[in-house]
């Protein structure tokens, strides 16, 4: 008698994304369906007035109805926080920046509370309260773990940055202290980038200015984007130094002549140090930015817990969307 193999039992997985058209989320969901898993997707934008969705939360009766579905009655096997979403698209009429930020922060607090109280059996991918880490704290921990980081200075005093500039032989960049600035309206997009400091910029500075992050510029052989997932690194080298447009910041993408990217293997001992960093930060996933200097040394820059990984997955054939789906299904 031939014994038929039964189909693997389907598991229900919660997917938390930012918007209904986030392509990375959809790729992971494709793999979840392939592995015969059920999923429930909720987008951060569903809390906003854009869709006129129903939001009703009553903590004493453990009720959380979002878009006519009670989230707290569900029992999920695992979850993945892709992005929680905090953009608002239909409030252009609010011209007061502080009012808009107040509204957005209120919604962010609400979403964090709601998602942290769902029933999930197994460990989750991405710590809900670690979606945004403090870059300065990360750099401090990295240094404690003997992970090399470029020397930096945070100051609001012109003379201090002038002294730092000449100490570093006029090789200094200006960067965001934490998250990059990004704003989008109906006509344009605005974003902050890493910029090389020059004497013209220094001369324009007033004697005092808002506290600003300055970092020594590392002459690089190439940049490395490494996606970390549950103890394993998937790395890619980016040959951004060969293009003047991307030399300082590869995010200034040259769409007509893209940077060459190739799979990359970090040294084992360096990966061990980076894993200690991720463990200390309580992160089981994230995108790490690293520079391989012309001096042969590795320089850690930062980690983004919800950073893009499609840019690593496709060129290097890592199939990271599949790996995430498998991890959610285990």
N, C-alpha and C positions, 0 to 999 in steps of 0.2 A: 504494500500500500504506500502511495506517495503522499507525504504530509505537506500540505500547502503552507507556505510561509505567510503569516498574517502581516498585514500592513502595520507599520510603526504607528503607535498611538499619537494622534495629533495633539500638539501643545498650543496653548493660547499665550501669545506674546504681545506685550504692550509696546507700541512704538510712539515715542514722543518726538515730534518734529516741529519745525517753525512754521512752514507754510504748506499748502496742499500740493505745491508743484516742486518740492525740493527733490532734485533728481537722485541724489545719493540715497535718500531714504527709499525711494521707489526701487532702486537697484537691489537693496537689501531685502525688501519685501518680495521681489521676484524670486529670490533664492529661498525665502521662507515658504513660499507657496510650492516651490519645487520640492522642498523637503517635507511637504504635507503638513505644514503647521498653520494654525489659525492665527490671526493677528487682529489687534484693534489699534487703529492709528488715531491719535488725537494731535491736532496742530495748535501751537500757541495762539495763532491768529483767531481761533474759535472763541477766545475770550473777548475779542475786540468787537466793536459795534459794526464792523464791516459787513458781517453776514447776518446780523440781527439774530444771533443764536441765543438760546435760552441758557442762562447760567444761574443755578440755584444750589447753594451750599448750606447745609444745616448740620453742624458737627455733632450736636447732642444726639440726633437721630441717625447719625452716620449716613447722611444723604449728600450726594454730589452729582447733580444732574447737569450734564453738559450736552447741549444739542439733543435733548429728549432721551438721553441714555444715562443711567445711573452708574457712574464709574466705580463707586464704592461697593456695589453689589457683585462686581466681577472678581474672579480669582485668576491671577496671571501666573504663568510659570516663570517668566523672566521679563525684563524690560530693557530697552535701549533708549537712552536720552541722546538723540542726535543733536537737536538744538531746541531750546525752549521758546525762542522767538520773542522779540520785544520791539518790533517795528510796527508803526501804525500808519495805515495808508490813507485813511479818509478823514484826517483831522487837519487838513491844510488850512482850515478856517481859524485854527488856534495860532495866532501870531506870537503869543507870549511864550518864549522858549521855556521858562521856568514852569509854567502851567503844564506844558506838554510833557516835560520830564517828570513832573509830579504824577501825572496820569500814568505814564509808562512804568514808573517805579512801583506804583500801587498794583498794577496788573502783574508785574514780575513777582512781587511778594505773594500775590494770590496764587499764581501758577505753581510756584515752588511749594507752597503749603498743600495745595490740592494733590500734586503728583507725589509728594512724599508720604501721603496717607493711603495710597492704593495698596491692595493686597498682592504681594509678589512673593513667590515661594523661594526662588533661587537668587543668587547674587546678580546684581545688575551691571550693565556696561555703562560706565560714566556715573560718578557720584553727583547726585543732583545739586549739592551745594558746593561742588568744586568745578562747576561749568566755567567759571571765570576765576583763575588764580591770580594772585598778586605777583607781578613779574619781579619786583624788588625782593620779595620774600623768597621766590624761587632761586634767584641769583645768589642770595645769601646762603641758602641750603646747599646749592651746588658747590660753592666755595668751601663750605665745611666738609663736603664729601671729596674734596681734592679734584673737582671737575673744573678745568680751566675756563674762565670767562674773561672777556676783554675788560680792561680796567675802565671804570666809569666814574662820572662825577654828576651829582645833582646839585644844582645851585641856582640862585636868583641874583647873583652878584656878577657884574660884568668882569671885574678884575680877576675873579676866581676862574672863569672860563678862559680868559686870555692867558693866564698862567698855565692852565692845563693844556691849552692849545699848543703853546710853544714847547712845553715839556714833552708833548707827544709828536714833536717835529712836524707840526701843522697837519697831522693826520687824525682828525676827529670828526665823528658824525653826530647828528642830532636825531633823537628817536622819541617815540611815545614812552611815557613813564609806565603806562599799562596797556590798555586796549587802544588800537588805532582808531582814529576818527573816521567815521563814514556817515555820509548824509546823502539822501537821494530825494529829488523832487521830480516834478513832471518833465522838466527840461534837461537836468544835468545830474551827474553824480560827483561827489566830492570825497576824497580820501587822503589820509596822511601817509607819507612815505619817509623812509630813512633818507637823510640828506647830508652830503659832505659839507662841513663847515669851512668857510673861507674867510679871508680877511675882510671882504666886503660886508659879509653878514655880521662879523664882530664889530665893525665900525658903526653899524646901524643900531646895535643893541643899546638900550638905555642903561643907566647905571644899575637899575634894579628892574627885574622882570619876573613873571611867574616862575616858580621852581621848574626847571627843565632838565631833561636827561641827556647828558653828553657822554659819548663812549669812544674809546680809541678805535681808530679804523684799522682793521686787519687786512693786510694784503693777502688776498685769498687765491688759492689754487682752484677751488670750486666750492660751491655750497652743497649742503646735504639736508634734505628733508627726510626725516625718519618717522614712520608711523609705528607707534607702540600699541600692541594689543595683547593684554593678558600675559605679559612676560616675554613676548617676542617682538623683535624689531624688524621692520620692513623698510629698508633705506634706499634712497635714490640720490645720485649725484647730479647737480644742476650746473652746467657749464656757463654760468651767467657772466663770468668775468670777461668773456670774449666779446661782449656787446656793450657799448658805452651806455645804452639805454637801461640795461639791467645790471650793470656792474656794481652799483651801490645797493640797489634793492631789486631783487629779481621779480618782485610783484609789479614792477613797471613793465609788464609783459610786452614783448615785441611780437605782435600777432603776424606780421608779415615774414619775420625770420625768427621763429621761436628758438629758445635755448635748447641745446642738445641735453637730453636726460638719459641716464643709464642706471640699471640696478647697481647697488653698492653694498658692500659688506663692511660694517664697522669692526674694528678690532674687538676681540672677545672681552678683554679686560676693560675696554671703554664701555661696552654694552653693560657689563656688570655694574660699573659705577652709575650709569644712567638708570639702570633698573632700581638701584638703591634710592636714587632721587625720586623716581616715580612712586616707589613704595612709601617713602617718607611723606610725599604729597598726597598719599592715598588715592592715586590715579591708576586705573587699569587700562586706560587708553589715552591717546593724545598724539599730537603732531609736534615733533621736536625740530628746531632749526639749529644747524651746526655749520661752522666754517672750517674747512681744511685750509690752514694757512700755508703760504709759500715757505714758511719755516718748518713745515712738516707736522705742526701741532694742530690738535683739534680744539676749537673754541665753541663752547656752548652759548647759545644766545637766548633761547626761550622755549617754552612749551605751551601749546594751546590744546586744552582738553577736548575741544570739539572742532579742531582744525580740519581743513580739507584733506581727504586722503584719496580722492579719485585721481588727483594729479600724480599720485604715486602708484596707485593700483593699475591703471591702464598702461602707461608706458613700460612698466616693469613686469607686467603680466602676473601680478601678485594675487589677483582675484580677492581683494580684501573684503568686498561685499559678501562674497561667499563665506569667508572666514568668520565674519561677524554673525551671519545667519547660523552657521554651525555652532558657534559659541552660545548663541541665544537658545539653541535647540538642545544642548547637552544637559 
